[in-house]
Amino acid sequence: MMYTMNWNSPLCRKLYQKTKNKCAFLYKEIGKADTPGGYIDDKFIVMDPSNPQDIETWREIVNSAYSDASYTLDEAYALLTNHPAVYPSETAFYLLDGKKAATISYGPIRSAGDTGGFFRIAVLPEHQKKGIGTELLRYAEAQLLSKDISRVEETIKLKRIGSLIMHFKAGYQPETSYAVRANKPKSFGKKAAAMVGYELLIKPITMSIYREFYLNKRT
Ligand SMILES: CC(C)(COP(=O)(O)OP(=O)(O)OC[C@H]1O[C@@H](n2cnc3c(N)ncnc32)[C@H](O)[C@@H]1OP(=O)(O)O)[C@@H](O)C(=O)NCCC(=O)NCCS
C-alpha cells in the first residue's frame, strides 16, 4: 500500500501534534549482509550497574540528552537492571577523548527472545550530529548478533525526530504491520485499538517521515 501523505501539509502537521507522544515501530534485519558500517571497539566500555559512579554517569548523559528525562539514581538503577521490555540488558558507554559521552542499552526483548531491542540511546547534546549515535547502533547491533539475535525492533516516540532520522539512515524501516510486531508495549492498551491506531495514524506518519527524510534524500 502506498502512502501519499505530505509531511508539510496542515493535516499531517495537525496529526503529528495530536500524536506526538505516540510511538513509531521500526525494525531492522541486522543479520543481512547489507547492514552498513562498523564501529571502533576501543571506544566502547560496558557499564557495571553495581558501580554507583557508572549509574551516575549514565544519569548525567541521559538526563541531559533527553529533554523529558530526569532519572533519580534509584530509577536509573531499576531501569538498567530490570527494564520492562528488554531483558537481560547490557549497557555500554561511548568514550570521546577518554570521557563517557554517550550510551546505549541492548538485549533480547522479553516478549520474543530471538528479537532484540535498545533503550535510552543518548549522546551528550554538545556531541550530537557527529556520527556517535550511529556508531552506538552499530555497536549494539554487533553485540546482539553475537548472541544470535538477527532482528531488532525499536519503539520510538514520533516527537523524537532526530532519533527517527538516525535510525532510518542506519537501515531501520517502519514496521510492515502491527500484527507482525513481537514487542507490543503494554502502554498501548487494548490490542485492537492499538492496532487500528498504528495502522491508520502512526504508520502513515512514520512512512511520511521516512519518505521525507530518508527515501527522498537517496534519489
Ligand atoms: C537521537 C540521538 C541519539 C542521535 O545521536 P547523534 O550522535 O546526534 O546521531 P548521528 O550524528 O549519528 O546522526 C545520524 C544521522 O541523523 C541525522 N540527525 C540526527 N539528529 C538529527 C536531528 N535532530 N535532525 C535532523 N537530522 C538529524 C544526522 O545529521 C545524521 O545524518 P547524516 O549521516 O546525513 O549526517 C541524539 O540526538 C540524542 O541523544 N537525542 C536525545 C535522546 C533521544 O532522542 N534518544 C533516542 C530515543 S529513541
The ligand as a Tripos MOL2 file, in Angstrom:
@<TRIPOS>MOLECULE
LIG
   48    50     1     0     0
SMALL
NO_CHARGES

@<TRIPOS>ATOM
      1 C1         18.9980   10.7250   18.7210 C.3       1 LIG1
      2 C2         20.4850   10.8230   19.0630 C.3       1 LIG1
      3 C3         20.9070    9.5940   19.8410 C.3       1 LIG1
      4 C4         21.2530   10.8930   17.7410 C.3       1 LIG1
      5 O1         22.6520   10.8870   18.0210 O.3       1 LIG1
      6 P1         23.6720   11.6440   17.0690 P.3       1 LIG1
      7 O2         25.0440   11.2890   17.5080 O.co2     1 LIG1
      8 O3         23.3210   13.0650   17.0110 O.co2     1 LIG1
      9 O4         23.3270   10.9410   15.6770 O.3       1 LIG1
     10 P2         24.2540   10.8830   14.3570 P.3       1 LIG1
     11 O5         25.2330   12.0040   14.3900 O.co2     1 LIG1
     12 O6         24.8110    9.5120   14.2240 O.co2     1 LIG1
     13 O7         23.1660   11.1520   13.2350 O.3       1 LIG1
     14 C5         22.8440   10.2350   12.2110 C.3       1 LIG1
     15 C6         22.1580   10.9750   11.0990 C.3       1 LIG1
     16 O8         20.9190   11.5030   11.5780 O.3       1 LIG1
     17 C7         20.8980   12.9140   11.4240 C.3       1 LIG1
     18 N1         20.2690   13.5270   12.5810 N.ar      1 LIG1
     19 C8         20.4940   13.2390   13.8870 C.ar      1 LIG1
     20 N2         19.7480   14.0430   14.6670 N.ar      1 LIG1
     21 C9         19.0530   14.8380   13.8160 C.ar      1 LIG1
     22 C10        18.0950   15.8670   14.0150 C.ar      1 LIG1
     23 N3         17.7280   16.2640   15.2530 N.pl3     1 LIG1
     24 N4         17.5610   16.4840   12.9290 N.ar      1 LIG1
     25 C11        17.9380   16.1140   11.6870 C.ar      1 LIG1
     26 N5         18.8440   15.1260   11.4290 N.ar      1 LIG1
     27 C12        19.3790   14.5170   12.4850 C.ar      1 LIG1
     28 C13        22.3530   13.3340   11.3590 C.3       1 LIG1
     29 O9         22.5120   14.5630   10.7030 O.3       1 LIG1
     30 C14        22.9620   12.1820   10.6100 C.3       1 LIG1
     31 O10        22.7180   12.2930    9.2340 O.3       1 LIG1
     32 P3         23.9590   12.3260    8.1810 P.3       1 LIG1
     33 O11        24.6370   10.9960    8.3250 O.co2     1 LIG1
     34 O12        23.3070   12.5180    6.8610 O.co2     1 LIG1
     35 O13        24.8180   13.4590    8.6230 O.co2     1 LIG1
     36 C15        20.8140   12.0980   19.8560 C.3       1 LIG1
     37 O14        20.3320   13.2110   19.1360 O.3       1 LIG1
     38 C16        20.2010   12.1290   21.2360 C.2       1 LIG1
     39 O15        20.8290   11.7170   22.2130 O.2       1 LIG1
     40 N6         18.9590   12.6630   21.3310 N.am      1 LIG1
     41 C17        18.2290   12.7650   22.5950 C.3       1 LIG1
     42 C18        17.7570   11.4280   23.1170 C.3       1 LIG1
     43 C19        16.9840   10.5910   22.1030 C.2       1 LIG1
     44 O16        16.0950   11.0810   21.4120 O.2       1 LIG1
     45 N7         17.3670    9.3050   22.0220 N.am      1 LIG1
     46 C20        16.7670    8.3310   21.1560 C.3       1 LIG1
     47 C21        15.4850    7.8710   21.7000 C.3       1 LIG1
     48 S1         14.7920    6.5320   20.7960 S.3       1 LIG1
@<TRIPOS>BOND
     1     1     2 1
     2     2     3 1
     3     2     4 1
     4     2    36 1
     5     4     5 1
     6     5     6 1
     7     6     7 2
     8     6     8 1
     9     6     9 1
    10     9    10 1
    11    10    11 2
    12    10    12 1
    13    10    13 1
    14    13    14 1
    15    14    15 1
    16    15    16 1
    17    15    30 1
    18    16    17 1
    19    17    18 1
    20    17    28 1
    21    18    19 ar
    22    18    27 ar
    23    19    20 ar
    24    20    21 ar
    25    21    22 ar
    26    21    27 ar
    27    22    23 1
    28    22    24 ar
    29    24    25 ar
    30    25    26 ar
    31    26    27 ar
    32    28    29 1
    33    28    30 1
    34    30    31 1
    35    31    32 1
    36    32    33 2
    37    32    34 1
    38    32    35 1
    39    36    37 1
    40    36    38 1
    41    38    39 2
    42    38    40 1
    43    40    41 1
    44    41    42 1
    45    42    43 1
    46    43    44 2
    47    43    45 1
    48    45    46 1
    49    46    47 1
    50    47    48 1
@<TRIPOS>SUBSTRUCTURE
     1 LIG1         1 GROUP 0 **** ****
